[in-house]
Amino acid sequence: MVNVSTLLQEQHGRCYWCDKILTLGSSDLTKDLLIPEALDGTTCYDNLVASCRQCHVRFSNRRIKSKIAWLRNMLAIQKNPSH
């Protein structure tokens, strides 16, 4: 079983999805699957990432392309906020 601390170290203490700073022991720290089990993903090491709770819930059972599209949209909004 993969330890969330290992994932967090590899990700330099940040959420895989939104880059939020996370700390061990925080209630906000979760393990997330790149490909959800509902879409035939496994809990193998290559499919696991450290995630904040908000992103974990937001991306529940979404396909990876859908997750990436959402993130790209959020980045575009941040770069070009409407006034």
Secondary structure as the mmCIF struct_conf table of DSSP 4:
data_model
#
loop_
_struct_conf.conf_type_id
_struct_conf.id
_struct_conf.beg_label_comp_id
_struct_conf.beg_label_asym_id
_struct_conf.beg_label_seq_id
_struct_conf.end_label_comp_id
_struct_conf.end_label_asym_id
_struct_conf.end_label_seq_id
HELX_RH_AL_P HELX_RH_AL_P1 VAL A 4 GLU A 10
TURN_TY1_P TURN_TY1_P1 GLN A 11 GLY A 13
STRN STRN1 ARG A 14 ARG A 14
TURN_TY1_P TURN_TY1_P2 TYR A 16 CYS A 18
STRN STRN2 ILE A 21 ILE A 21
TURN_TY1_P TURN_TY1_P3 LEU A 24 GLY A 25
TURN_TY1_P TURN_TY1_P4 SER A 27 ASP A 28
STRN STRN3 LEU A 29 LEU A 33
BEND BEND1 LEU A 34 ILE A 35
HELX_RH_3T_P HELX_RH_3T_P1 GLU A 37 LEU A 39
TURN_TY1_P TURN_TY1_P5 ASP A 40 ASP A 40
BEND BEND2 CYS A 44 CYS A 44
HELX_RH_3T_P HELX_RH_3T_P2 TYR A 45 ASN A 47
STRN STRN4 LEU A 48 CYS A 52
HELX_RH_AL_P HELX_RH_AL_P2 ARG A 53 ARG A 58
TURN_TY1_P TURN_TY1_P6 PHE A 59 ASN A 61
HELX_RH_AL_P HELX_RH_AL_P3 ILE A 64 LYS A 79
BEND BEND3 ASN A 80 ASN A 80
#
